[in-house]
Amino acid sequence: MASPRRPVRAFLVTLLDAALIALTAAVIVVFLGGRTRIDVAGLRVSLRAAGNLFALAAAFGIVRLAAGGRMRLFPLVAPASRGRIDAERQRLAQAPTVSRGVWVCAGLTLAGSIVWIAPHIWHPRSVPDLGDPLFSAWRIARIAHQLATDPRHLFDGNIFYPLPLTLTYSDSTFLEALLGTPFLLAGTDPLLVANGLTLAAFPLCGVAFFYAAWRLTDDPRAALVAGLLGAWYPFHAEHYSHLELHWVMFVPVALILGLRLLADPSARRGLLFGLAVAGQWLASMYMGVMLMTFLAPFLVMVAVAWRVRPTRALAMGVLAAAAVLAPALTGLGYPYMKSRDARGERGRQEVSDGSALPSDYGATHIRMTTYMRHTRVGNRGERELFPGTSTLLLGAVGVVPPLTGAGIATIVAGALTFDWSLGFKGLTYDDLYRRSIVHRGMRVPARFSAIVGAALVLLGAYGARRLIRLGRSMAAQAAICGALAAIVLVDLRIDPRIHPYSASIPSIYARVEPSMILVELPRFHDTEYMYFSTRHWAHLLGGYSGYLPLNADLQHGLETFPSPEGIASLKRAGATHLTYNCALEIRRGRCDAVLAQLADNPLLEPVASERWDNAPVTLYKFRE
């Protein structure tokens, strides 16, 4: 019979193990350059020197050896977890059996993943704002145009003339553009295509998280709940305007395919894993970099938990993954490296501004309907990161031991990703910034919160499985599943907050030729002018993107327009033609005076004029 002292001893040794691992991690973090101060109950703890932390960790190690002897790590939870860990690896090594219940739950996930975007589906030309939705329409249309007419200069946008490679001034949304190309070349409105791709991301994310959760838990009912968590994770609400940031459906798929590669290595599984990671990179370079950053600790932790040994099959799988991923990384990354000198790197202050605070994870976005009363006035610039109450509660249930290898890895990698979302306000991002040219190009580390969300959703799947299995009958378990799904849908409900956009592009652009160099007025409507340019593809002196190059003559001309000095400055900037659209003037009463000044300017010659949106639009040519 076991001594009653043994459970107490196992509990104390487990606490020592946890403390020792935390101290060791802190030593590594500080050694790599992480520095921080933490205030605990009025006591300030500074993590600035690795030596003191190392000494403290060594002391804990000695105490652990004295107290635990040869006891295995985490003795309180390890015996129960070992069988789960081995069973998990065996399950993921095998092909899944798709039952009727799986299909039913997948269908319910698909239906639940579109319910809150129905208003946008009924009004597909509506937009939440006039910024990034129009910008995305231009991006995918430009790539389709270049593929059809000049693929050798694929990344030469028609903005910021005469600079080359201007598509690389932002995330290219390359995969979305490829998917939209057949529709665009057939003459479909680019805004319709961009909105369609945005809306498609919700059910695709839902199904992807359903698949990942099903494979992890072997419970389609828990996967249904996780699929809804993934479809409506609040990152989507905050970034409703950003096409590429919705396309994170490859993240859960890559995690599962990476696990399958470790569980039963083969070249085929390596190939599939490489395709998933490459898909995320091509859909959103931002999310691709963040996924790969997350995968490193995640897969290492799983390999340790599963006791994966190097084998020829594993090497072949890794090589197969690299054979797919390397061309994708190089093909898309090379033009971005070529334009790096023109774009420069993100400064520390800019990155710090885009870094989250821990308190930002308590800030809700105005599109989250359930929390509208909690939403603060204004916004925090991509830092309203509240995951949702249902996400947090289910994730909290999911982290309770005993855990599987994937569960442990998700917690560890998710915690690291949370720290990376804090950027320079956290422990470890400073080292990523200093050592990685890729991370030095990222403006908003807070976007790591999308990967934090993926980790929370998968932990939520474990939590949902535990709660569902509290039911003593199939009917009771189905009722618990239904209740959890309803709670998630209500908790994470969003209001797209869309409004109609004009049904037409001004017909005056039929007079514009691709060889022209346009400057378009009034100011601050660059995304609309870019969207209009999908009808003519003339060069634009201005533009909108993640990077805004400086053109002194253009800037001076825009600021002093319509004065003679301003018009002359626009001509020096390189413009051959000018458009003036009264419908876009904030002060409509200003229009007649501006048109009179333009008519009197000897540098300008009217080419065409018409009415659009009940106001005149005029095209001028600069005289030689």
N, C-alpha and C positions, 0 to 999 in steps of 0.2 A: 504493500500500500504506500502511495506517495506521501512524503512528509508534508504536513500543512504549511511548513515554512517555504517549500519550493515555489508555490505560486507567487508568494510575496517576493521571493528572490528573483523570479523570472520577471516580475513587474518592474523591480528596481533596475535590473540589468537592461531591460528594454528601454527604460528612460535614459540610462547612461548611453546606450547605443545611439539613441536619437540625438542626445546632446553632443556626442562625439562627432557624428556625421555633420551636424549643423556647424560645429566649430571648425571641422576640416574644410567644409565648403567655404566658410568665411575666410580662412587662411588663404585658400586658392583665389577667392575673389579679390582680396586685398593685395595679394602678391601680383595679380594680373593688372592691378591699377585701380580697382574699385575703392572708393573712399566715401564714407558717409558718417553722419551723426544721427543717433536715435535718442529721442527723449522718452523715457519710461517713468511714469509717476514722478515727474520732476527731476529724475536722475538722467544726466546726459551720458550716453555711451558713445565713444568715438571709435570707429574702425578705420585706423589710419596707418598702423604698423603691423606687418605680418608676424614679426618676431614674438610680440607679446601673446598674440592669438595662438601661435604655434606652441608656445610654452604652456598655455592653458589647455590646449588640445592634448598635449603630451601628458599633462597631469590627469586629465580625464581618462586617457588611455590606460594609465597605470592603475587608477582606481577600478576601471572596468575589468582589467585582468585579475586584480585581486578579488573582486566581488563575483565575477562570472566565470573565471577559470576557462574551461574549454566549452562553455555553453555557446551555442550558435548565436548569430546576430538575431536580434529581436525574438528572443525565445518565447515571449508571450503570444506572438502571432505567427511565427514562422512554421510551427508544426501544422497548423490548420491551413496555412497558405501554400505549403509545398505541393500538396496534392492538387490544389486549384491551379497552381502555376503549370504543373506538368500537364494537367488536363487541357488547359488553355492552349498550350503549344500543340498538343495532339489534334485538338479540334480545328485550329487554324491551318494545320498541315493538310487536312482533308478537304475535299470538295464539299460544299454545303448541299444539303437536301432541301429543295424548295417545296414546301408544303402549301396546301390551300390557304392555311392561316397566314403564311408569309405573304402571299399575293394579296389577300384581303387587307392586311395591315399596310402593305406598300401602297395599295390603292387609296386607303384612307389618308395616308400621309400625303399623297399627291393632291388629293382634294383639299385637305387642310392647309396645304402650302400655297394656295391661291386665294383663299377666302378674303383676306384683307386687301388684296390688290385688285379685286374685282372692279372697283370704280375706274381704275386706270385701264384695265382691259377693255371696258366699254367705251373709253375715250382715249384711243391709242395715240392721238397727236397732242394730248395734253402734256404739260411739263410741270415739275415742282418749282423750277426757276428757269431763268434765261441764261444760265451760265454753263455748267458742265453737261447737261443733256444735249444742248446744241453743239458743244465742243466734241462730245462723243460721236454725234452724227457726222461731223466733219472728219474726225479721225478715221472712222471705218470707211467713209466714202472716199477719202483720199487714198487709202491703201488699195481699195478696189480699183480706183482709177489708175493708179500707178501700175498695179499688176497687169491691167489690160493694155496700157499704153507705153509704159517705160519702166519695166521691172528692174532695170539696172540702177535706177535712181529711186528705189522703193521708198526710202525714208526722207526724200526731199519734199517737204511740205510747201505749199504756196504762200506761207506766211513769213513775216520778218524778212522780206526780200532785201538784199540778195543772198542772205545766209543759206548755206546748204544744210541738209539733215535736220530740218526743224521739226520733223515728227519725233525726233529723239529728245525734244525738250520736255516731253511728258511721257507717261506710260503709253505705249503704242496700241494697247488692246488688240494685239495682232491676231490672236485666235478668234476673237469675236468678229474682226474684220473678215477673216477667211470664211467664217460661217455665213456672214452677211453678203459676201461678194456676189453669189448667184442672183440674189434678190436686187442688189444695187445695180448690177449690169443689165438687169431686165427692166430697169427704170423705176423701181420702187423708191418712194421718198426716203432719204437717209434718216430722217427723224423717226419715221415709222419703224425702220429696221433697228435703230438704236434702242428705241423704247421696247420693241419686241424682245431684243436680247436682254435688256434689263429685267423685264417681267419674267422671262424664262428662267432667270437665275434662281428665283424663289422656289419653284417646284424642283429644280435640279438640285439645289442645296438640300431640300427636304429629303429627297430620295437618296442622295449621297450619304447623308448622316444616318438615314434609316439603315442603309446597307452596312455601314461601319458599325453601328450599334448592334445590329442583328448578329453580325459575325463575332463581336466581342462578347455579347451576353447570351447568345443562342436563344433569345426570346424575342419574337417579332412584336409582342405587345410593348415591351420596353423600348424596342426600336421605333415603334410608332411615336411614342412620347418624345424620344430623342430626335426623331426626324422633324417634328414640329418645333422643338427647341432650336434646331439648326436652321430651319427655314425662316424663323422669325427672330433670331438672335438680334438684339437691339443695334448691333453694328450696322445692320441693313437699314434701320430707320434713320440713323444718323447720316449715313452715306447714300441716301436714296437717289441723289443726283449723279453718283459716280458709277458708271457702268462697270468699270474694271474691278472695283472693290466689292461688287456683288458676286463676282465669279470666283468664289472660294470653294466650289463643290469638289475640286480635286484634292483639297486638304484631307478630308476624312478618307477618301479613297486611297490616297498615297499612304496614309498611316496603316491601313489594313493590308495593302499590297506589300509594304515594307515588312510587316509582321509575318505575312505568308512566306516572304523570301527567307526570313530567318528561321521560320518553323520547318520548312522543307525546301531547301535551296535548289534552284534549277535556273537554267538560262532563260526559260520561258517566263518564270516568275520575276526574274530580274528585268526582263524586257517590259513586262507590264508595269512594274514599279517605276522604271525609268520613264515610261510614257505618261504616267500619272503626274510625276513631278514636272516633267517637261510641259504637260498641259497647263499646270498652274503657272509656270513661268511665262508661257506664251499668252495666257489669258490676262495676267497681271504680273508684271515684273516685281512690283512691290510685294505682293502676296507670295510670289515664287521665292524671293529671297528670304522672306520670313518663314515660309514653310521649311526651306532647307536648313535654316538656322535652328528651327525647332526639332527637325528630324535627327540632328546629330546627337543631342543628349537622349532623346526618346529611344532611338534604336540601340544606342550603347547600353542604356539601362535594361532594355528588354533582353539584349544578348547576355548580359550578366545574370539576370534573373532566370533565364532559360538555360544557362550554361551552354551557350552556343560555342562550338569549337570551329576553328578554321578548317575548312575542307575544300577539296577541289570543286565540288558542286557550288559551294558558297562563292568561291572566287569567280566561277563562270557566271553566276548570277549577278555579281557586282559588275563584272566586265560588260555583261549584256545591258545592265542599267546605264552604265557609263556610255556605251555605244549609242544609246538613244538620247541621253541627256546632253552629252557634249556638243553634238551639232546644234541642238536647240539653244543651248547657252551661248555658243560661239556665234551662230547665225544672227541671233537677236542682239547679243551683247556687243558685237564688233562695231556696228554703226554708232552705238552709244559711246563706245570708247573713242571713236574717231571724233566725235563732237564734244568730248570732255573738256578740251582746252577752251572751247567757246562758251560752254556752260559753266565751267568751274565746279567747285565742290560746295556743299552746304556748309556755311559757317557755323561755329559753335553756338552763337546766339540764336540763329535761325532754327537749329536743331533743338536747342533748349526750349524755344517757344513752342515747338511741336512735340515736346515730351510731356507725358501725363504726370499728374500728381496722384498719389493714392486716393485722395479725396474725390478725384474725377470719376472713380468707379462708383461713386454714389450720386453722380449727376445724371439726370434723365433728359432725354431729348424730347422736344415738343411734339414730335410725331408719335410718341408712345402714349396712346390715348388714355390708358389706365392711370398714368402718372402725370397728366397734364397739370393738375393742381400743384404738383411737387416741382415742376419744371421752373427753373429760374428764368427771369427775363434776360434776353440776349443769348449768346452762346459762348462756348469756351474754345472755339476753333478746333473742331475735331476731337474734343476731349470731354464729351458727355458719354461716359462709358458704362453706365449702369447695366449690368447683365440681365436684370429682371429677377424678381423675387423667386419665381418658380425655378429658374436656372440655378440660383444659389442654393435653394433648399434641397433640390434633388441632387445637386453636386455634393452638398454636405453629407447627405445620406450615403452617397457613393464612395466617399473616402474613408468610411468606417471600416477597420479591419474585420475579417481577413481580406486581403487584397490579392489580385492576380499580378503577374509580371507587367502586363500592359497597364493595369491600373496604377501600379507604383510608378511606372515610367511616365504616365500621363500627369501624375501629380508633380513629379520632379521637373519635367520639361515645361509643364504649365507654369510652375512657380518661376522658373528662369525666364520664361516669356513675359510673365507679368513684370518682372524686373526690367526687361528690355523695353517694355512699353513706357517705362518711366524715363527712358533716355538718360540724360546726364543727371537726372534727379534720383536715379537708382544706383545700384552698386556696380554693375558690370558693363553697361553700354559704352562707357568711356573707352574701354579696351577694344570693343568691336569697332568703334569709330576710328581709333588710332591705327589699328592693324588691318582693317578691311576697306579697300577702295570702294567696294559696293555699298557698304553701310555709310560711308562718307557722302554718298550721293542721295541719301534718304532724308527728306525734310521732316517727316512726321513719324517718329518712333512710336507715338501713341497708337498707330495703326496695328502694332503688334497685338492690340486688344482683340483683333479678329481671331488670331490664333489662340489667345487666352480663351476666347469664347468656344473655339473648337474643343479645347481640353475640357472646359466646363460641361459642354454638351455630352461628351463621351462619359465623363464621370456621372452626369445626370442619368445616363442610360443604366449604369450600375445601380444608382439609387432607385430609379423607376422599377427595375427588376425586383429589388428587395421589397419595395412597397407592394407591388402587384402580388408577389408570392406570399404576402400575409393573408390573402384570401384563402379560405379552407376548401373552396369549391371552384370549378371553372367559371361558374356564373359570377361568383364573388370577385374573382380575379379580373374578369371582363369588366365588371362594374368599376373596380379600382382603376383599371386602365382607362376607361372612358372618362372617369372623373379627373384623372391626371391630365389627359389630353385637353379636356375642356378648360381646366385651370390654366394650362400653358397658353391656349388660344386667347383667353381673356386677359391674362397677365401681359402677354407680349403683343397685344393688338396694336396695329399701327394705322395712322391716318396719312395716306400719301400726300395730302395737301397739294393737289395739282390744280392747274388752271389751264384753259384752252390756249393754244398758240395759233397765230394767224394761219389760215389754210393755204396761203400762197406765198411764193417768192416773187418780189416785184418783177414784172415782165420787162422792165428796162434793162435787165441784165442780159437779155437776148442781144443787145447791141454791144456787149462787152466781149472782147476776144482774149484768148489765152495769153497772147503776147503783151497785153497791156499791164501796166504797173499801177495799181489803184491805191489811192488814199481815200478812206471813207469817213464821212462826217454825218452827224455829230459824234463826239467822243463817247467812250464807255459802252459801246455796243459791238465790241470785237467778235464775240461769239456769234452774234446774228450775221455779221458781215461774212464770217467764215462759213456759216451755214448757207448763206446766199451764194457763196463762191462755188458750191457744189454744182451749180448750173453753168458755170463758165470757166472755172479754174484759172482765171487770171492771177497774176502775182499781187499779193497784198503787202503793203509796207508795214502795216501793223499786224496785230494778232494777239492771241491769248494762249497761254500754256503754263506749265509748271515753272519754266524759266522765262524771264522777260528780258531780252537783250536791250541794251541802251543804244538808241539812235538819236543823237543830240538834235540834229536838224528836224527830224520827225517830231520829237517831243516839243521842241520850241514852236513848230508850226501848229501842232494841235492845241497848244496852250494859248496861242495868240490868234487863232482862226476867228473870224474871217478877214482880219486886217491884211493890207497889202504885204506887210512884212511877214506875216504868217504864211500867206500863199507862196511867197518867194522861198521861204524856208522849206515848205513841202516839196517844191520843185527841186531844190538842192538835194533833198533826201532821196530823189530818184523817181518821183511820181510822174507818170505820163498822163494819167486821168484822175479825176476826182468825182466822187458822188456825194450828193447832199440829200438826205432823207428827212423831210419835215415831220414825218410821222413818228420819228424816233427822238424828236426834240422834247426835252422835259418841259420846256416853256414854249408851247405852240405859238404864242404871240411873238416870239423872236424870229420866226421863220421868214416873214416878209422882208424884214430888215436885212437878214443874212443874204437872201436871194438878190436883193438890190445891190449889195456890196459885191457879190460874186459877178453880177451882170456888168458892173462898172470896172471890174479888174481886167487890165489889158493882157494879163498872162493866161486868162481862161477863155475858152471858146465853147459855148453850149453845143452839145451833140444831140441830146434827146431829153425829153421831159414827159412825165406821165403822173397820174395820181394813184397812190397806193394807200390803203387804209384811210381814205378821205383826206389825204394830204399830198402835196407835190413831191416827186422824187426826180432829181435832175442829174444828168451825166455831163461832165465837162472834160474838155481836152486842154492840156497845157500847151500853149503856143511855143514854138521854137524861139 
